[in-house]
Amino acid sequence: MRQRTYLSPTLRDVPADAEVKSHQLMLRAGFIRQTASGIYSYLPLGKKVLRKVEEVIREEMDLAGGQEVLMPAIQPAELWQESGRLGAYGPELMRLKDRHDRDFVLGATHEEVITSLVRDDVKSYKKLPLNVYQIQTKYRDERRPRFGVLRSREFIMKDAYSFDTTREGLDESYQSMYDAYQSIFTRFQLDFRAVEADSGAIGGTDTHEFMVLSEIGEDTIAYSNESDFAANIEIAPVIVKYTASNEAKAELERLETPNTKTISEVTSFLNINAEKTIKSLLYIVDEQPVLVLVRGDHDVNEIKVSNAFDKAIVQLATPEETERFLGCQPGYVGPVKLSDDITVIADHAVEAIVNGVCGANVKDYHFVNVNVDRDFSVSKYTDLRMIQEGDPSPDGKGTIQFAMGIEVGHVFKLGTKYSEALGATFLNELGKSEPMIMGCYGIGVSRTVAAIVEQHHDENGMVWPTSVAPFDLHLVTINVKDEDQKRVGEELYASLKGLKYDVLFDDRPERAGVKFKDSDLIGLPIRIGVGKKASEGIVEVKVRKTGEMLEVALDDLEETLTTLFKQL
């Protein structure tokens, strides 16, 4: 492709609204342009990378037995009503009406559509197992689109769905997709982790997120320093064993503690350690008040609270709700002398606190020398806190460390959540009807492109892995007015294409400095510079990843390129 007429406008300056490197570089190098907030156009370079990413995904999905389909982006709202998600999904689901006032949604995901398709066309166990996938544009009305295509309102996604007759079959399908994802992200040369995760709005159990390690990631990964254990911090279990001290239980006292709402304020005022305090937070769990207790130096994990009530809807009580149920303001809440209408659950660490401190449910007052069972009751002890760095790894090997990650893939075991809701059944060997057992598996295609840039760039621009680079080679005629350079450049362009290399040929009448800066910014694996030694049959080869520069005779160029690409 000749760069003179190629739509690849580069920018010298960093756009003011671009906060992260992938957004900055994809704009500066002419890969994307913003059309509206969270909505982007892909220019030719960006589209080529997308296509390369999609090709790798298709190859691995096909090897794993996937069958590609294409489903509509516009979906009837009644399908979402059948599944129960129309109201539950939230404002991220884009909704619209047609001219006949019928309700539709723009597809944020396709569990409902694929389940209805398979429901109508697969009736027997003989047609199962089945795994179908698509690569398609999705829509979610993000509250705050940011970071370019990492969090946008329109994005490209690969979503796959498996249908099995048994739980064992689902396990096999899940493992097959898990392995395929490992291969896909390895081929993109990404530093990633497969971490245990929460299923969120999709539903289901046994789910893993594939996280690309990055400082700008929006998710925290808890991982062991001595094993392969990794989990999203939201669901990582805590296995710490707590032992109560042998100190004698002192008499309960209520002390005035003016203007001490936070744990740090309480500990400072009373000159005690946070381990001695009980943090009490009122939640509304399926419309019922629940007081959640953790140790003062710990944080409540709301997903664990939800799981303690069988994935109930959990919301932190408002100040008005706290006043109504407890008669006090947040910051002075505690478990002593509560109404029987309020359920109290506690993290395991609370059970070991002796002579602790908690709110007195009165403004500016706290109880000291609080002891569980004597002064208050707990209906259930369970793991309710966020894991912390330094905690023992849940697999018993090593200790926990944290890293930030960008979610690029997610695999779920859905079970019968959607097949039962939408009536997707099959006849088994005995002619009995059973619900299909489902899994779903997603990859953010456009998000993966940005994640690759986040890990593969330097101060001069992008450094594309060969598997997804928009072109193999950047051929640069340094001075197109020089007849020898122009001739050699044209001859090389033809011969390299003949060798099946995908070549971006910079034949623009620009200064050498501009061409080299643009070349580094675009970041193709190898640059071939046709310069002053062209008349001698010598070109300059630069490896973008390492910065290595070689002077190569034209007769040796084919062999040199073959060797270099084997090393990349």
Secondary structure per residue as TSV (DSSP state, phi and psi in degrees):
chain	resnum	aa	ss	phi	psi
A	1	M	-	360.0	130.1
A	2	R	B	-82.7	126.4
A	3	Q	G	-73.1	-21.1
A	4	R	G	-57.0	-38.3
A	5	T	G	-112.1	10.0
A	6	Y	S	-84.2	137.3
A	7	L	-	-79.9	84.7
A	8	S	-	-140.2	64.6
A	9	P	-	-70.7	121.4
A	10	T	-	-99.7	154.5
A	11	L	-	-119.2	138.5
A	12	R	S	-78.5	-38.7
A	13	D	S	-98.7	152.5
A	14	V	-	-77.0	124.8
A	15	P	-	-57.5	138.8
A	16	A	T	-61.8	-32.3
A	17	D	T	-92.3	4.8
A	18	A	-	-93.7	110.8
A	19	E	-	-89.9	-30.4
A	20	V	S	-117.0	161.5
A	21	K	H	-60.8	-41.9
A	22	S	H	-62.0	-42.4
A	23	H	H	-64.6	-46.8
A	24	Q	H	-59.5	-49.7
A	25	L	H	-72.1	-37.7
A	26	M	H	-67.4	-31.5
A	27	L	H	-73.1	-49.0
A	28	R	H	-63.7	-36.7
A	29	A	T	-85.3	0.2
A	30	G	T	77.0	34.1
A	31	F	S	-91.5	-33.9
A	32	I	E	-139.5	160.6
A	33	R	E	-142.3	139.5
A	34	Q	E	-77.5	132.6
A	35	T	E	-98.6	-39.3
A	36	A	E	-155.6	174.7
A	37	S	T	-58.1	118.8
A	38	G	T	75.3	12.9
A	39	I	E	-131.1	124.6
A	40	Y	E	-128.2	148.5
A	41	S	E	-97.3	140.6
A	42	Y	E	-98.9	120.9
A	43	L	-	-80.4	173.6
A	44	P	H	-52.0	-42.8
A	45	L	H	-63.0	-44.2
A	46	G	H	-64.6	-39.4
A	47	K	H	-65.9	-37.0
A	48	K	H	-65.2	-39.7
A	49	V	H	-65.4	-44.2
A	50	L	H	-54.6	-45.3
A	51	R	H	-64.3	-39.1
A	52	K	H	-63.8	-43.7
A	53	V	H	-61.4	-44.0
A	54	E	H	-62.9	-37.7
A	55	E	H	-62.8	-43.4
A	56	V	H	-62.7	-44.8
A	57	I	H	-61.2	-44.9
A	58	R	H	-61.6	-43.5
A	59	E	H	-59.4	-46.9
A	60	E	H	-71.8	-36.6
A	61	M	H	-66.3	-41.1
A	62	D	H	-65.9	-39.3
A	63	L	H	-62.1	-31.7
A	64	A	T	-84.9	4.6
A	65	G	T	93.2	10.6
A	66	G	-	-73.8	149.4
A	67	Q	E	-118.6	125.4
A	68	E	E	-82.2	134.5
A	69	V	-	-131.1	177.5
A	70	L	-	-140.9	119.7
A	71	M	-	-106.2	160.0
A	72	P	-	-71.1	146.4
A	73	A	S	-74.2	-32.2
A	74	I	E	-91.5	124.4
A	75	Q	E	-122.5	141.1
A	76	P	E	-62.8	133.2
A	77	A	H	-62.9	-27.6
A	78	E	H	-64.3	-26.7
A	79	L	H	-63.3	-39.9
A	80	W	H	-72.2	-27.5
A	81	Q	H	-68.1	-39.7
A	82	E	H	-60.2	-40.7
A	83	S	H	-80.6	-14.2
A	84	G	T	86.2	9.7
A	85	R	-	-100.1	-6.2
A	86	L	T	-60.2	-42.9
A	87	G	T	-88.7	-27.3
A	88	A	T	-80.6	-23.7
A	89	Y	S	-66.7	-34.4
A	90	G	-	102.7	-176.5
A	91	P	T	-70.6	-9.5
A	92	E	T	-68.3	-21.0
A	93	L	S	-78.4	118.2
A	94	M	-	-81.4	129.9
A	95	R	E	-120.5	150.0
A	96	L	E	-155.4	166.7
A	97	K	E	-122.8	147.0
A	98	D	-	-89.3	-175.7
A	99	R	T	-66.0	-16.9
A	100	H	T	-96.6	12.8
A	101	D	-	66.0	26.1
A	102	R	-	-87.9	143.8
A	103	D	E	-87.2	135.0
A	104	F	E	-135.0	165.0
A	105	V	E	-129.4	151.9
A	106	L	E	-85.9	129.1
A	107	G	-	-60.4	114.1
A	108	A	S	-88.6	-25.1
A	109	T	-	-165.0	170.7
A	110	H	-	-128.9	26.5
A	111	E	H	-57.7	-43.1
A	112	E	H	-65.5	-45.4
A	113	V	H	-66.2	-47.0
A	114	I	H	-67.2	-35.4
A	115	T	H	-65.1	-39.9
A	116	S	H	-67.8	-36.8
A	117	L	H	-63.9	-50.0
A	118	V	H	-67.6	-37.6
A	119	R	H	-53.7	-41.6
A	120	D	H	-81.4	-21.0
A	121	D	H	-120.5	-10.6
A	122	V	-	-118.5	119.2
A	123	K	-	-120.3	-16.6
A	124	S	B	-123.1	151.7
A	125	Y	G	-60.8	-21.3
A	126	K	G	-66.9	-20.0
A	127	K	G	-93.6	1.9
A	128	L	-	-117.4	151.5
A	129	P	S	-76.9	161.7
A	130	L	E	-140.5	138.4
A	131	N	E	-136.8	117.8
A	132	V	E	-123.0	148.7
A	133	Y	E	-142.9	162.8
A	134	Q	E	-143.9	159.5
A	135	I	E	-121.9	115.7
A	136	Q	E	-155.5	160.1
A	137	T	E	-75.2	135.7
A	138	K	E	-120.0	162.8
A	139	Y	E	-135.6	127.8
A	140	R	-	-141.9	128.9
A	141	D	-	-82.6	76.3
A	142	E	-	-57.6	137.5
A	143	R	S	-61.9	-40.5
A	144	R	S	-138.0	83.4
A	145	P	-	-59.7	137.1
A	146	R	B	-159.2	166.2
A	147	F	T	63.3	35.2
A	148	G	G	66.2	-128.9
A	149	V	G	-84.5	3.2
A	150	L	G	-70.8	-36.0
A	151	R	B	-140.5	89.1
A	152	S	-	-121.6	170.4
A	153	R	S	-89.7	-24.4
A	154	E	E	-122.5	127.5
A	155	F	E	-150.5	164.8
A	156	I	E	-103.8	134.0
A	157	M	E	-138.2	144.9
A	158	K	E	-100.5	120.8
A	159	D	E	-125.7	133.4
A	160	A	E	-124.8	154.3
A	161	Y	E	-140.5	128.6
A	162	S	E	-109.1	148.0
A	163	F	E	-130.1	122.1
A	164	D	E	-129.6	168.0
A	165	T	S	-97.4	-18.5
A	166	T	S	-137.4	162.9
A	167	R	H	-65.2	-34.9
A	168	E	H	-64.7	-37.6
A	169	G	H	-64.7	-40.6
A	170	L	H	-61.4	-41.0
A	171	D	H	-57.0	-41.9
A	172	E	H	-67.3	-43.3
A	173	S	H	-62.7	-42.8
A	174	Y	H	-61.1	-46.5
A	175	Q	H	-64.7	-37.2
A	176	S	H	-62.1	-43.7
A	177	M	H	-69.1	-39.2
A	178	Y	H	-57.7	-47.5
A	179	D	H	-65.1	-39.4
A	180	A	H	-61.9	-40.6
A	181	Y	H	-65.9	-38.5
A	182	Q	H	-58.5	-42.9
A	183	S	H	-67.4	-42.0
A	184	I	H	-60.6	-51.8
A	185	F	H	-73.5	-24.9
A	186	T	H	-68.2	-40.9
A	187	R	H	-64.8	-24.6
A	188	F	T	-83.5	2.8
A	189	Q	T	56.1	44.2
A	190	L	-	-98.8	143.5
A	191	D	-	-88.4	106.3
A	192	F	E	-137.4	166.1
A	193	R	E	-134.5	142.2
A	194	A	E	-93.3	116.0
A	195	V	E	-119.9	145.7
A	196	E	E	-65.1	142.5
A	197	A	E	-145.8	173.7
A	198	D	-	-94.7	144.9
A	199	S	-	-78.8	-18.0
A	200	G	G	60.0	-141.5
A	201	A	G	-71.3	-17.0
A	202	I	G	-70.8	-37.6
A	203	G	-	91.1	178.0
A	204	G	-	96.4	-174.7
A	205	T	E	-134.9	175.6
A	206	D	E	48.7	78.0
A	207	T	E	-128.9	145.6
A	208	H	E	-128.0	140.7
A	209	E	E	-102.6	142.4
A	210	F	E	-101.0	114.0
A	211	M	E	-111.3	126.5
A	212	V	E	-87.4	123.9
A	213	L	E	-68.9	127.0
A	214	S	-	-163.2	141.1
A	215	E	T	-63.9	-24.5
A	216	I	T	-94.6	7.6
A	217	G	-	-61.8	149.4
A	218	E	S	-96.1	-3.2
A	219	D	E	-118.9	144.7
A	220	T	E	-100.5	129.2
A	221	I	E	-102.1	129.6
A	222	A	E	-99.9	120.6
A	223	Y	E	-136.0	155.7
A	224	S	E	-83.4	143.6
A	225	N	S	-83.7	-0.4
A	226	E	S	-132.2	4.8
A	227	S	S	-150.1	-175.0
A	228	D	S	-87.5	2.3
A	229	F	-	-61.5	133.1
A	230	A	E	-153.6	138.8
A	231	A	E	-151.5	151.1
A	232	N	E	-61.3	137.2
A	233	I	T	-55.9	-24.8
A	234	E	T	-65.2	-25.6
A	235	I	T	-125.9	-1.4
A	236	A	-	-60.4	122.4
A	237	P	-	-73.0	151.5
A	238	V	-	-107.2	128.4
A	239	I	-	-116.9	17.5
A	240	V	-	-61.7	136.6
A	241	K	-	-99.9	124.6
A	242	Y	-	-104.2	140.6
A	243	T	-	-122.7	128.3
A	244	A	-	-73.5	148.0
A	245	S	-	-73.4	165.5
A	246	N	-	-92.2	6.3
A	247	E	-	-65.7	148.4
A	248	A	-	-69.2	144.3
A	249	K	-	-75.1	123.5
A	250	A	-	-89.4	168.3
A	251	E	-	-72.4	138.0
A	252	L	-	-64.2	133.1
A	253	E	E	-132.3	148.1
A	254	R	E	-108.5	122.0
A	255	L	E	-113.6	147.6
A	256	E	E	-77.3	127.6
A	257	T	-	-133.4	74.2
A	258	P	T	-62.0	135.8
A	259	N	T	55.4	41.6
A	260	T	-	-124.4	79.0
A	261	K	-	-87.7	-36.5
A	262	T	S	-93.1	162.3
A	263	I	H	-60.4	-42.2
A	264	S	H	-63.8	-37.4
A	265	E	H	-67.7	-40.1
A	266	V	H	-65.7	-46.7
A	267	T	H	-65.2	-35.9
A	268	S	H	-68.0	-43.0
A	269	F	H	-65.5	-40.8
A	270	L	H	-95.1	-5.1
A	271	N	T	56.9	54.0
A	272	I	-	-131.0	168.2
A	273	N	-	-84.9	151.7
A	274	A	G	-61.9	-25.6
A	275	E	G	-63.1	-17.0
A	276	K	G	-87.2	-7.1
A	277	T	B	-103.4	156.9
A	278	I	E	-114.5	118.5
A	279	K	E	-87.4	123.2
A	280	S	E	-118.4	122.0
A	281	L	E	-126.7	130.8
A	282	L	E	-90.0	127.4
A	283	Y	E	-118.8	154.8
A	284	I	E	-104.4	112.1
A	285	V	E	-111.7	109.9
A	286	D	T	48.8	46.8
A	287	E	T	73.1	7.8
A	288	Q	E	-113.7	142.9
A	289	P	E	-75.9	132.5
A	290	V	E	-134.5	125.7
A	291	L	E	-93.5	122.7
A	292	V	E	-106.7	128.0
A	293	L	E	-114.1	130.9
A	294	V	E	-135.7	165.6
A	295	R	E	-68.8	151.9
A	296	G	T	-59.9	-27.8
A	297	D	T	-90.9	9.1
A	298	H	S	-114.4	162.9
A	299	D	-	-116.9	141.7
A	300	V	B	-68.9	136.0
A	301	N	-	-102.0	106.8
A	302	E	H	-67.5	-28.7
A	303	I	H	-66.6	-39.6
A	304	K	H	-66.4	-35.6
A	305	V	H	-61.9	-45.8
A	306	S	H	-60.0	-44.3
A	307	N	H	-65.7	-29.8
A	308	A	H	-64.8	-20.2
A	309	F	T	-116.6	34.9
A	310	D	T	59.0	52.6
A	311	K	S	59.2	41.0
A	312	A	-	-71.9	163.4
A	313	I	-	-77.9	123.7
A	314	V	E	-121.3	128.1
A	315	Q	E	-136.9	137.3
A	316	L	E	-64.0	133.1
A	317	A	-	-63.1	143.3
A	318	T	-	-74.5	162.8
A	319	P	H	-54.9	-35.9
A	320	E	H	-67.8	-40.8
A	321	E	H	-68.2	-37.3
A	322	T	H	-62.7	-42.4
A	323	E	H	-64.0	-39.4
A	324	R	H	-69.7	-42.2
A	325	F	H	-86.8	-31.4
A	326	L	H	-117.7	-11.6
A	327	G	S	72.3	23.3
A	328	C	S	-149.9	175.3
A	329	Q	-	-87.9	154.3
A	330	P	T	-57.5	144.7
A	331	G	T	106.6	-19.3
A	332	Y	S	-125.4	19.4
A	333	V	-	-78.6	143.2
A	334	G	-	-156.2	170.2
A	335	P	S	-93.4	-1.4
A	336	V	T	-81.1	134.1
A	337	K	T	58.1	51.8
A	338	L	-	-92.3	159.4
A	339	S	-	-66.8	149.1
A	340	D	T	-66.6	-13.2
A	341	D	T	-75.6	-11.1
A	342	I	S	-105.4	121.4
A	343	T	E	-79.4	137.5
A	344	V	E	-117.8	123.1
A	345	I	E	-123.8	153.8
A	346	A	E	-142.5	150.6
A	347	D	E	-71.8	154.7
A	348	H	H	-56.3	-32.5
A	349	A	H	-63.2	-28.7
A	350	V	H	-65.3	-34.1
A	351	E	H	-63.2	-23.7
A	352	A	T	-94.0	-0.9
A	353	I	-	-77.9	126.9
A	354	V	S	-115.6	131.7
A	355	N	S	54.3	54.8
A	356	G	E	-86.4	-176.5
A	357	V	E	-127.6	136.9
A	358	C	E	-150.1	167.6
A	359	G	E	-64.0	152.0
A	360	A	-	-103.4	10.2
A	361	N	S	59.9	27.0
A	362	V	S	-138.8	134.8
A	363	K	T	-56.5	134.3
A	364	D	T	68.5	23.3
A	365	Y	E	-136.1	143.5
A	366	H	E	-133.3	153.2
A	367	F	E	-90.3	141.2
A	368	V	E	-119.0	159.3
A	369	N	E	62.0	41.4
A	370	V	E	-83.3	134.7
A	371	N	-	-133.9	133.3
A	372	V	B	-64.2	151.8
A	373	D	T	74.5	-45.0
A	374	R	T	-74.6	-45.1
A	375	D	T	-104.8	-19.8
A	376	F	B	-159.7	162.0
A	377	S	-	-115.8	150.1
A	378	V	-	-121.9	129.8
A	379	S	S	-80.3	-23.9
A	380	K	E	-158.8	132.6
A	381	Y	E	-105.2	132.7
A	382	T	E	-158.7	175.2
A	383	D	-	-75.8	111.5
A	384	L	-	-125.0	1.9
A	385	R	B	-109.5	162.8
A	386	M	-	-72.5	139.7
A	387	I	-	-68.4	154.0
A	388	Q	-	-126.4	154.1
A	389	E	T	-59.5	138.0
A	390	G	T	94.3	-16.8
A	391	D	S	-64.6	152.8
A	392	P	B	-64.5	142.7
A	393	S	-	-64.3	138.6
A	394	P	T	-58.8	-21.3
A	395	D	T	-88.4	5.2
A	396	G	S	80.2	7.2
A	397	K	S	-119.4	110.2
A	398	G	S	78.9	-168.7
A	399	T	B	-121.3	165.1
A	400	I	E	-84.7	135.6
A	401	Q	E	-124.7	161.3
A	402	F	E	-112.1	149.0
A	403	A	E	-147.3	154.9
A	404	M	E	-93.7	145.4
A	405	G	E	-141.0	151.1
A	406	I	E	-101.3	119.8
A	407	E	E	-73.2	120.4
A	408	V	E	-115.3	-15.6
A	409	G	E	-151.2	156.6
A	410	H	E	-152.3	131.6
A	411	V	E	-122.3	137.6
A	412	F	E	-130.2	145.8
A	413	K	E	-98.5	108.2
A	414	L	E	-83.0	-26.7
A	415	G	E	68.4	-130.4
A	416	T	T	-110.5	15.9
A	417	K	H	-52.8	-46.8
A	418	Y	H	-93.5	-34.9
A	419	S	H	-65.6	-36.6
A	420	E	H	-71.8	-40.7
A	421	A	H	-66.2	-35.5
A	422	L	H	-107.0	6.2
A	423	G	T	72.3	36.2
A	424	A	-	-89.9	96.7
A	425	T	E	-122.0	164.8
A	426	F	E	-137.0	159.9
A	427	L	E	-93.0	124.5
A	428	N	-	-80.7	-173.2
A	429	E	T	-59.9	-24.1
A	430	L	T	-94.9	5.2
A	431	G	S	79.7	13.4
A	432	K	-	-94.0	140.0
A	433	S	E	-79.7	132.5
A	434	E	E	-136.9	150.9
A	435	P	E	-74.1	141.9
A	436	M	-	-67.9	149.5
A	437	I	E	-107.4	119.6
A	438	M	E	-112.2	156.6
A	439	G	E	-136.2	157.4
A	440	C	E	-138.0	151.7
A	441	Y	E	-148.1	116.1
A	442	G	E	-120.9	147.2
A	443	I	E	-132.0	127.3
A	444	G	E	-78.8	100.5
A	445	V	H	-65.9	-53.6
A	446	S	H	-66.2	-35.1
A	447	R	H	-65.5	-36.9
A	448	T	H	-62.5	-39.1
A	449	V	H	-56.5	-48.1
A	450	A	H	-64.8	-38.6
A	451	A	H	-64.1	-37.1
A	452	I	H	-61.1	-44.1
A	453	V	H	-63.1	-39.7
A	454	E	H	-59.1	-34.3
A	455	Q	H	-94.7	-17.7
A	456	H	S	-123.6	78.3
A	457	H	E	-157.1	164.2
A	458	D	E	-136.1	-167.3
A	459	E	T	-66.8	-15.1
A	460	N	T	-100.1	-15.6
A	461	G	E	154.2	-159.8
A	462	M	E	-80.9	154.2
A	463	V	-	-132.2	88.9
A	464	W	-	-76.3	133.7
A	465	P	-	-61.7	149.9
A	466	T	T	-61.3	-28.5
A	467	S	T	-65.9	-24.2
A	468	V	T	-129.0	3.4
A	469	A	-	-59.5	138.8
A	470	P	S	-63.5	-31.2
A	471	F	-	-136.1	156.7
A	472	D	S	-75.3	-43.0
A	473	L	E	-129.9	147.3
A	474	H	E	-113.5	105.5
A	475	L	E	-92.8	121.4
A	476	V	E	-122.4	114.2
A	477	T	E	-83.1	114.3
A	478	I	S	-69.6	-40.4
A	479	N	-	-131.9	99.8
A	480	V	T	-70.7	-10.2
A	481	K	T	-83.3	-15.9
A	482	D	S	-81.9	121.7
A	483	E	H	-63.4	-40.8
A	484	D	H	-65.2	-44.5
A	485	Q	H	-62.6	-42.4
A	486	K	H	-63.6	-43.7
A	487	R	H	-63.5	-49.9
A	488	V	H	-63.0	-39.1
A	489	G	H	-60.6	-46.1
A	490	E	H	-64.5	-41.1
A	491	E	H	-65.6	-41.5
A	492	L	H	-64.9	-39.8
A	493	Y	H	-58.0	-45.4
A	494	A	H	-67.6	-43.2
A	495	S	H	-70.5	-38.5
A	496	L	H	-66.3	-38.5
A	497	K	H	-64.1	-36.5
A	498	G	H	-64.2	-27.3
A	499	L	T	-85.9	8.2
A	500	K	T	73.0	21.4
A	501	Y	-	-83.1	142.3
A	502	D	-	-89.6	115.4
A	503	V	E	-119.5	131.1
A	504	L	E	-98.9	117.1
A	505	F	E	-104.6	109.5
A	506	D	E	-83.4	93.7
A	507	D	-	-107.4	23.6
A	508	R	-	-76.4	147.8
A	509	P	S	-81.7	57.4
A	510	E	-	-110.7	163.8
A	511	R	-	-66.8	153.7
A	512	A	H	-58.0	-41.6
A	513	G	H	-60.8	-40.2
A	514	V	H	-64.3	-42.7
A	515	K	H	-65.5	-43.0
A	516	F	H	-67.8	-40.0
A	517	K	H	-63.2	-44.3
A	518	D	H	-63.2	-37.9
A	519	S	H	-64.2	-45.1
A	520	D	H	-65.2	-37.5
A	521	L	H	-64.1	-45.0
A	522	I	H	-69.9	-36.8
A	523	G	T	78.5	34.7
A	524	L	-	-67.8	154.0
A	525	P	S	-58.2	-41.1
A	526	I	E	-136.3	136.5
A	527	R	E	-112.6	135.8
A	528	I	E	-114.0	115.4
A	529	G	E	-99.9	122.5
A	530	V	E	-98.4	104.2
A	531	G	-	-125.7	-141.4
A	532	K	G	-64.6	-24.4
A	533	K	G	-92.6	12.3
A	534	A	G	-60.5	-36.9
A	535	S	G	-65.5	-20.8
A	536	E	G	-93.9	2.0
A	537	G	T	77.3	30.0
A	538	I	E	-126.1	136.1
A	539	V	E	-124.1	164.7
A	540	E	E	-106.3	126.3
A	541	V	E	-111.0	128.4
A	542	K	E	-119.6	130.8
A	543	V	E	-90.7	116.0
A	544	R	T	-62.1	-39.1
A	545	K	T	-66.5	-41.6
A	546	T	T	-103.1	-17.8
A	547	G	-	81.0	2.4
A	548	E	-	-61.1	134.8
A	549	M	E	-117.3	132.8
A	550	L	E	-131.3	138.3
A	551	E	E	-94.1	123.1
A	552	V	E	-128.6	132.5
A	553	A	E	-69.9	144.3
A	554	L	G	-56.0	-35.5
A	555	D	G	-66.3	-23.5
A	556	D	G	-100.9	-0.4
A	557	L	H	-64.3	-42.5
A	558	E	H	-60.7	-46.3
A	559	E	H	-64.5	-40.1
A	560	T	H	-62.8	-43.9
A	561	L	H	-63.9	-41.1
A	562	T	H	-59.5	-43.2
A	563	T	H	-65.9	-45.0
A	564	L	H	-64.1	-41.9
A	565	F	H	-68.4	-27.7
A	566	K	H	-67.3	-26.3
A	567	Q	H	-87.0	-14.6
A	568	L	-	-90.6	360.0
